[in-house]
Amino acid sequence: MYQYKFAGLALCLLGAACVSGPQTAQGPQIINPYDYYAFDRLSRIEVAENLSIKSASLEDNMAVLSASADDRMLAHERVVNRDKSDSDRLSNKALSGGGQSYYVQAQNSFEQDGWAIEGDRLRHVESGLLCPSGISLGEGGRTFELERVIEFSETRRDIACHYSAPDNGDGITAYASYWPDVELEAHAVAAAQTILQNYPVQSQVTLPVVEVIETDADPAIAEILEGIEEPLAGGFEIGDINGAPYRTSLWVVKTHGWHVKLRATYASADQASELLSAIHFMSSHLAVRAKNIAEPMISGAEV
């Protein structure tokens, strides 16, 4: 029997989650974590391992207050800008600093070099990042739909998948950036400083960080979990949007040269979207780690 082990969050947030055994891996010798944490098109997360949640914050990191913003972080932050017209949101466009942003009109019609279509999700071939067509917490949970795929550089080694909630435009964005020469803390500090410069931040808050507890896992998933990297995370209260207090949040980790990051903006009281974001970050981390354990990068670094 599988159990959920949570601290500080209500169990009802996963009330609709169901248990399922792992499915078949997508490629030879690549164990795909989404076969263990399966996001189907618009419904549920299936959890086939124990999860634990701990808290994390950047509030005590004094470097955040003194660091300089990074141009790459500024480009990353433009993706999460809420103020978009329909004509801007529903179109492909070139990025001012290079690269492209693509509107995902239909998941199975997205055909770009460096990406593969796997059922109802996209896979970034080099990093292993997986982008389902929609994510939600439980069958009746609020859905975030995949809206855009962004390539920040011509090499396609700095990419993101942006999800938007149709009801009000709240967003979740998952990134994978091949920056082997950039330290994790330097990335976290630059990202946090960019948030401080772009939002009316009122305070910093702790975030949930979801981890997998290995219990009778098969050897393939055990290999992925052994020595897994510790992420950094922190949330920022940014005042009212449409009359409700809002929070913007950051999770980031470095694995095999890839920086996996998740940014999310949602109502401060919306614990379900916060937990969904934390789980999607965990799954993104595992997906990139799994691919690069099986197929490490062999070409030159992008810095």
Disulfide bonds with the S-S distance in Angstrom:
Cys131-Cys161 2.04
